[in-house]
Amino acid sequence: MPISDRIGPHLPALRRYARALAGTQSSGDAYVAATLETILVDPMLMREGEDDKMRLFALLSRIIASLPVSMGRGASSLVPGAETPFDLSGVPPRGRQALLLATVEGFSVEETAEILEAETTAIRALLDAAFAEIAAQAETGIMIIEDEPLIALDLAHMVSGMGHRVTGIARTQAEAETLWSDSQPGLVLADVKLADGSSGIDAVNTILARTDIPVIFITAYPEKLLTGERPEPAFLVSKPFNPEQVKVLINQALLFTPQTRAAA
């Protein structure tokens, strides 16, 4: 089978991981592009008979190791006087990599260790430290755009359990725009298809035209948002979602937007 056919199905997940780790679409895609270029130079890096997805993530991890992602306080340009609502500077980059691989991408701890070329015990220690940091994070207001009542309630319960405030739940684009204006949340969780046939993407675009806040899309059709043909979300969760995935991405999303106010 051609290498392109073997790689293609895994690119959306690879881009999602790289973007979540780097914090922006452009930076994440640059890491993915470097990985693909490396494979073009040496196709034997993708040998037949191996787990193609794990191999791709392992190669990307090597690229990141050679060009490390810096995500401490100094990694972003802070608005004067603003405080970063989530400070994960105490978690090393490999800890963040392990966290995303084991939760968002669904790799086992053993697979994560193989991808990062580390001992399983070391990965478990990194995960324990990362989760401890997440548990200590500051509170912020989170708005939910979701037309399915049960899913919306699950998200609201999860957000509250993390220590954040739910500023409200919107079922349509119009409701979302009004709710944002009234509540000024610090983060948005958004579905794509809404109750009246309107678009969660349109609602988010309207909000982002007025302010710069992190958005996590939660959709049953992630491939429709990860086409590489237009600006795409850095933070994306597939339905049915694992609550741990959403929790991790909430922390990642807020980390990369230091202008977001913890008390929003």
C-alpha positions in Angstrom: 0.0 0.0 0.0 1.4 3.5 -0.8 2.7 5.4 2.1 0.2 8.3 1.4 -2.7 5.9 1.8 -1.3 4.6 5.1 -0.7 8.1 6.5 -3.8 9.8 5.2 -6.3 8.4 7.7 -4.2 9.4 10.7 -3.4 13.0 9.6 -6.5 14.6 11.3 -5.5 13.1 14.7 -1.8 14.1 14.1 -2.7 17.7 13.3 -5.1 17.8 16.3 -2.3 16.6 18.7 0.3 18.9 17.2 -2.0 22.0 17.4 -3.1 21.2 20.9 0.5 20.9 22.0 1.8 23.9 20.2 -1.3 26.1 20.9 -2.0 27.3 17.3 -2.9 25.8 14.0 0.1 27.3 12.2 2.7 26.0 14.7 1.1 22.6 15.0 0.9 22.2 11.2 4.5 23.2 10.9 5.5 20.3 13.1 3.3 17.9 11.1 4.7 19.2 7.8 8.3 18.6 9.1 7.3 15.1 10.0 5.9 14.4 6.5 9.0 15.9 4.9 11.2 13.6 7.0 9.2 10.6 5.7 9.5 11.7 2.1 13.3 11.9 2.6 13.4 8.4 4.2 10.3 6.3 3.4 11.8 3.4 5.4 10.8 5.3 8.5 7.3 4.0 7.8 8.1 0.3 7.4 5.3 -2.1 6.5 3.8 -4.2 9.3 4.2 -1.6 12.0 1.4 0.4 13.6 1.2 3.4 11.3 -0.5 5.7 13.7 2.0 5.0 16.5 4.9 5.4 14.1 3.6 8.7 12.9 3.2 10.0 16.4 6.6 8.7 17.4 8.2 10.5 14.4 6.4 13.7 15.3 7.7 13.4 18.9 11.2 13.1 17.6 10.7 16.3 15.6 9.3 18.1 18.6 12.3 16.9 20.7 14.7 18.4 18.1 12.6 21.7 17.9 11.1 21.8 21.4 7.7 23.4 22.1 8.1 26.1 24.7 4.9 26.7 26.7 5.9 28.4 29.9 4.9 31.9 30.9 7.4 33.4 28.5 6.1 31.5 25.5 3.2 33.9 24.9 2.9 37.6 24.6 1.1 38.8 27.7 -1.2 41.7 27.7 0.3 44.2 30.2 -1.1 43.6 33.6 -2.8 40.4 32.6 -2.2 37.1 34.4 -2.2 33.7 32.7 -5.2 31.9 34.2 -3.5 28.6 33.8 0.2 28.3 34.6 1.5 24.8 33.6 5.1 26.0 33.4 5.8 23.5 36.2 4.9 20.7 33.8 7.7 19.9 31.4 6.8 19.7 27.7 7.1 15.9 27.7 4.6 15.9 30.5 2.2 17.8 28.3 2.9 15.4 25.4 2.2 12.4 27.6 -1.0 14.0 28.8 -2.3 14.6 25.3 -1.3 11.2 24.0 -2.8 9.3 26.8 -6.0 11.2 27.1 -6.9 13.1 24.0 -5.5 10.6 21.5 -6.4 7.6 23.5 -3.1 5.8 23.5 -2.4 3.5 26.5 0.3 4.4 29.0 2.5 1.7 27.4 1.9 3.0 23.9 2.6 6.6 25.1 5.8 5.4 26.6 6.8 3.7 23.3 5.9 6.9 21.3 8.0 9.1 23.6 10.8 6.5 23.8 10.5 6.5 27.6 10.0 4.0 30.4 6.3 3.3 31.4 7.1 4.3 35.0 8.4 7.6 33.8 5.3 8.3 31.8 3.1 7.5 34.7 5.0 9.9 36.8 4.7 12.6 34.2 0.9 12.0 34.0 0.5 12.2 37.8 2.3 15.5 37.9 0.3 16.9 35.0 -3.0 15.9 36.5 -2.0 17.5 39.8 -1.3 20.8 38.0 -4.7 20.6 36.2 -6.5 19.9 39.5 -5.0 23.1 40.9 -6.2 25.4 38.1 -8.1 28.7 38.6 -11.8 29.1 38.0 -13.2 30.7 34.8 -16.6 31.1 33.2 -17.4 28.6 30.4 -20.3 28.9 27.9 -21.8 25.8 26.3 -23.3 25.8 22.8 -25.1 22.5 22.5 -28.6 21.6 21.3 -28.7 18.1 22.8 -30.0 18.5 26.4 -28.3 15.4 27.9 -24.9 16.3 26.3 -25.3 19.9 27.5 -26.0 18.7 31.0 -23.1 16.3 31.0 -20.8 19.1 29.9 -22.2 21.5 32.5 -21.7 18.9 35.2 -18.1 18.2 34.1 -17.3 21.9 33.9 -18.7 22.5 37.4 -16.8 19.5 38.7 -13.5 21.1 37.4 -14.2 24.2 39.6 -15.4 26.4 36.7 -18.6 28.3 36.3 -21.2 27.6 33.5 -22.2 31.0 32.3 -25.1 29.4 30.3 -26.2 26.9 27.6 -27.2 28.0 24.1 -29.1 25.8 21.7 -29.0 28.1 18.6 -26.7 30.6 17.0 -28.9 33.5 18.1 -29.0 32.3 21.7 -25.2 31.8 21.6 -24.5 35.3 20.5 -26.8 36.8 23.1 -25.5 34.6 25.8 -21.9 35.6 25.0 -22.8 39.3 25.0 -24.5 39.0 28.4 -22.1 36.7 30.2 -18.6 37.4 28.7 -17.3 33.8 29.3 -13.6 32.9 29.4 -14.0 29.9 27.1 -16.6 28.4 24.8 -17.5 24.7 24.2 -19.3 24.5 20.9 -21.2 21.9 18.8 -21.4 22.4 15.1 -25.0 21.6 14.3 -27.6 23.5 16.4 -31.3 23.1 17.2 -32.8 25.3 14.5 -30.5 24.3 11.8 -28.1 27.1 12.5 -24.3 26.7 12.7 -22.2 26.6 15.8 -19.3 27.6 13.5 -21.1 30.7 12.5 -21.9 31.5 16.1 -18.2 31.1 17.1 -17.0 33.2 14.2 -19.3 36.0 15.2 -18.0 35.8 18.8 -14.4 35.7 17.7 -14.9 38.8 15.5 -15.6 40.7 18.7 -13.2 39.1 21.2 -10.3 36.6 21.3 -11.2 33.7 23.6 -10.5 30.0 23.4 -13.0 27.7 21.7 -13.2 23.9 21.8 -15.4 22.3 19.2 -17.2 19.1 20.1 -18.6 17.3 17.1 -19.5 13.9 15.7 -17.8 14.9 12.4 -14.3 16.1 13.2 -13.1 15.3 9.7 -15.3 18.1 8.4 -13.3 20.6 10.4 -9.9 19.1 9.7 -9.6 19.4 6.0 -6.6 21.6 5.7 -8.5 23.8 3.3 -9.5 26.7 5.7 -8.7 28.0 9.2 -9.4 25.1 11.5 -9.9 24.8 15.3 -6.8 24.1 17.4 -9.0 22.4 19.9 -11.4 19.7 18.7 -13.1 16.7 20.5 -15.0 13.9 18.7 -18.4 12.7 19.8 -19.0 10.5 21.7 -16.4 12.3 23.9 -14.3 11.1 26.8 -14.8 13.7 29.6 -11.1 13.4 30.4 -10.3 14.6 26.9 -12.5 17.7 27.3 -11.0 18.4 30.7 -7.4 18.3 29.3 -8.3 20.5 26.3 -10.0 23.0 28.5 -6.8 23.4 30.4 -4.7 23.5 27.2 -7.0 26.0 25.6 -6.9 28.4 28.5 -3.2 28.0 28.8 -2.6 29.3 25.3 -4.8 32.4 25.7 -3.2 34.4 28.6 -5.5 37.4 27.9 -8.5 35.3 29.1 -9.5 36.4 32.5 -9.8 33.8 35.2 -12.7 35.7 36.7 -14.5 36.3 33.3 
